[in-house]
């Protein structure tokens, strides 16, 4: 469950969903278990994601940071999640649930070539795009805002983006990156842009 001041989000029932697909963003060892950008507290949402995937039994895509050894993003962040490294692997508890993998070289899943393939080939099979993972204010936020503006540009009213709060988390560095503050800001930005934030998905 995300660290939050504002905990007023409502749950949604499984029966209310319409042809869902789940994206699990960056639940990989380089952000949870090891490496310069990991925060073990992000692992607190692993069980909730597991429960969500078990509950919905729908298709899913695990999005994984997977950088070349030299990449422009390393100008802004320490080198992390290099292609083929342990850091770029899905966390052990969620590996059994992986159906598809999308690799990305930026914070934004929307820019990944494999996600473009999803838009062109697979999107038509779904209506509710459910997003979970980390980090709330970076990779999750960038992804859902870009996808939502793409839907807006093309007037695709049949699609809905849902972010599940108890399956989403960000990292915490005291006096540098306060997890509670940035979770609150990110979820509010999502809501302001027409993205539905729910506390959990229930049977």
Secondary structure as UniProt FT lines:
FT   STRAND          12..13
FT   HELIX           14..16
FT   STRAND          20..25
FT   HELIX           29..32
FT   TURN            36..37
FT   HELIX           40..45
FT   HELIX           46..56
FT   STRAND          60..65
FT   HELIX           72..75
FT   TURN            83..84
FT   HELIX           86..88
FT   HELIX           92..95
FT   TURN            96..97
FT   STRAND          101..104
FT   HELIX           109..111
FT   HELIX           113..121
FT   HELIX           123..125
FT   STRAND          128..133
FT   HELIX           136..140
FT   HELIX           141..153
FT   TURN            154..155
FT   TURN            157..158
FT   STRAND          160..168
FT   TURN            174..176
FT   HELIX           179..192
FT   TURN            193..194
FT   STRAND          196..198
FT   STRAND          201..202
//
